[in-house]
């Protein structure tokens, strides 16, 4: 599990949020939130804002929660894959 995912889970615990409650708060499915929490999905900007708002994460700390090395590497690979497709 990536460091940012652990940070998100810690903040959820502090705020007494389950993945279901967070999903409901940001208008997404619990499965989607679970994928974010496991580091399988990069949330888009609106989802980041929703999560940060729900969990009271200041904008100065977003990088700790949403921009871990693992996720940036995943994004870079996906971009390369898309560029290769005709």
C-alpha positions in Angstrom: 0.0 0.0 0.0 1.4 3.4 -0.9 2.2 6.1 1.7 -0.5 8.4 0.5 -3.1 5.7 0.8 -2.0 5.1 4.4 -2.3 8.8 5.1 -5.8 8.9 3.7 -6.8 5.9 5.8 -5.4 7.5 8.9 -7.3 10.7 8.3 -10.5 8.8 7.6 -10.0 7.0 11.0 -9.5 10.4 12.7 -12.6 11.8 11.1 -14.6 8.6 11.7 -15.2 8.0 8.0 -15.7 4.6 6.3 -15.1 4.2 2.6 -18.8 4.1 2.2 -19.4 7.3 4.1 -16.6 9.0 2.1 -18.0 7.7 -1.2 -21.4 9.0 -0.3 -20.0 12.4 0.6 -18.1 12.8 -2.7 -20.9 11.3 -4.8 -19.0 8.2 -5.9 -19.3 4.5 -5.4 -17.7 2.7 -2.5 -15.7 0.5 -4.9 -14.2 3.6 -6.6 -13.2 5.0 -3.2 -11.7 1.7 -2.2 -9.6 1.7 -5.4 -8.3 5.1 -4.5 -7.5 3.9 -1.0 -5.6 0.9 -2.4 -3.6 3.1 -4.8 -5.2 1.5 -7.9 -6.9 4.7 -9.2 -5.8 8.3 -9.4 -8.6 10.5 -8.3 -9.4 13.4 -10.6 -9.2 17.0 -9.3 -12.9 17.2 -8.4 -12.6 14.0 -6.4 -9.4 15.2 -4.7 -11.2 18.4 -3.7 -14.2 16.4 -2.4 -12.0 14.1 -0.4 -9.9 16.9 1.0 -13.0 18.8 2.0 -14.7 15.9 3.6 -11.5 14.9 5.5 -10.4 18.5 6.4 -7.1 18.2 4.5 -5.5 21.6 3.9 -4.4 22.3 0.3 -0.8 22.7 1.4 -0.9 19.0 2.5 -2.5 17.6 -0.7 0.8 16.2 -2.0 1.0 13.9 1.0 -2.4 12.5 0.3 -2.7 12.5 -3.5 0.7 12.7 -5.1 2.8 9.8 -3.9 5.6 8.5 -6.1 3.7 5.3 -6.8 0.7 7.1 -8.2 2.9 9.5 -10.3 4.7 6.5 -11.8 1.3 4.8 -12.5 0.1 7.9 -14.2 3.3 8.2 -16.3 2.9 4.6 -17.4 -0.7 5.1 -18.4 0.2 8.2 -20.4 2.9 6.3 -22.3 0.4 3.4 -23.0 -2.2 5.8 -24.4 0.4 7.5 -26.6 1.3 4.1 -28.2 -2.3 3.4 -29.1 -3.2 4.4 -32.7 
